[in-house]
Amino acid sequence: MSAGPLRVPAHVAYEVLEGEAVLLHLGVGEYFQLDPIGTRMLQLLAAGSDREQVLAALMADYEVEPAILATDFDRLVDELLAAGLVEAAPNR
């Protein structure tokens, strides 16, 4: 799991519709959808938040056990990275 900021790469079209993210990987022509919590995670990461900042924001927004949230977050980021839907943002 990448701890640093991530971004949605140019080969991914990304839109939030009714609180859920819809992503289209233009390279393979596949659609992906995230539920509202996954969408919030993606938005925070894409805004430049690191892992700890995202987890803190989500803990403030939702009633969830910290360990469960961390596991779910790490799993989502790993899946997005593996699918090519996010990539590490360049260092500033």
C-alpha positions, 0 to 999 in steps of 0.5 A: 500500500502506498502511503503517499499521495495518489492521483487518478492517471490520465488514462482513467476517466473519473466522475462522481455521480450521486455520491458514487465514483464511476471510473473508466480505464480507457486503456482496457475499456472497463468500468469500475464503481466505488460505493460512497465510502470508497469514493470518499477515500479516493477523493481524499487521496486524490486531494493529496492526503496521505494514509493517516490523514485519510483514516483520520478524516474517515474516522470523523465521518463514520462510526467504524472500528479503526482496525477495520477501516485501516484494513478496508482502506489498504485493500481498496488502495491495493486494488486500485493500484493493481487495476491501474486506476490510481498511481503514485503522485510525483514528489513535489 
